[in-house]
Amino acid sequence: NYGGFVSNAGGDFHDFRVETQNMANAFFVDGEVEAVQIGASTNAPAGLLEINQSEHGHGDGGLPALLVVAADIDQIAVDINASQVAVNVVDITADAVTSANVIDITADALTTGGALHIDDDSANTGTRNTVEIIQNNAAATGATALKIQSDSGGSVAGLHIDRNSAATTANDRIAGIVVDLDQTGEVTSATAIVTGMDIEVETNSAADGTINAYGQRITMTGDTDGTHSHTGLSIRTGVVDTDTHIELLSAADDGDKCTIAVGAAGVTTITTVDEDAAVAHLTMVIDGDITMKPAGGNVTLHDGSNDIFDFDVADPTFKIMDDAQVANYCSIAVAAAGATTIATVDADAAVANLTLDADGKIIIEAVA
């Protein structure tokens, strides 16, 4: 039974070593390096405190290299106060781990606390990532860089991003989420599918229940000062062989669809596709009026080869073309004071006759 114990009281280069049954350096203090080593096979500490765990654990227990049991409920278990500037504070190398987790946290008693909290309050304007996750091997085709699973039954988000900007100067882009997906490999066979964002929503309710589900819902608001221009959805595609901005697929058959594409000069095409037949009708049910304002002055209907109907709104004229030769047509034009002219044109001859075939009377009333 010893009282106070001091080894190397003179401060010389003397070491202190404790042996156990199977370890010559169970506890080793290097007097020259001024470092402590626990459980090492050699007496050469590589750090101020070095802990080594043998391949099968120490003794018969298979013990962890470091175990911290913190029973004081209002004190921190491990507290690190670091002054490092250009080196890592905590550095973990776990290149031998295969099916286990490098860091494993369980927090089954949480109420309003969190399992992990990171606070970056640095005012430095240098480019940095507060959290960075890199899956860095192209051959790891089954590896997901980040997975979030939320099993809460409450009306809370599985992923909540609260991006706040108090900037008062102009910015090119203040973004909540930025996805930069680059498919750089040359596909040499078959067909590859590249998706910037893939959303799957599945719902289930009882027979008397009602669910209103949205694949994506966007709400934008702005104050009343200055000038605000809000765009709920902006899509830009690259110059490719098939350029489709929006594709709407039938729930019955993915081959049945409607697409909207915008080309050069803003030329827009709405296309409906029936994979098996030709009944992909386009129906508009309007609870109001239909207003078209063509800057070019014309609204035309095309039969697949030529314009057959032409509504000229700049010089109010309705023209019906011969589908065999569009230079032959009939037109109705309205001028000032309602002066109306019905004209027929035969581009090759003069047989563009006008025939009125009435299943009843033809009444003409003229006002002098």
Disulfide bonds with the S-S distance in Angstrom:
none
